[in-house]
């Protein structure tokens, strides 16, 4: 697995560790990384996937979002 990945909310400064080989980001309550609040308007239910690649990097892939 690649080096740990941390996402930071640009408004609040909250840091979200990504500690799974695959995480889904979106506004759906079942998303591993749920987007709530004002940004909900521009994020799909299942917007993107963050996954660990075999070469030790992280990949972010759009899941066919409409936003």
Secondary structure, DSSP 4 states (H G I P E B T S, - for coil): -PSPEEEE-TTT--EEEE-SSEEEEESSTTSSEE--GGGGGGS-TT-EEEEE-TTS-EEEEE-S---
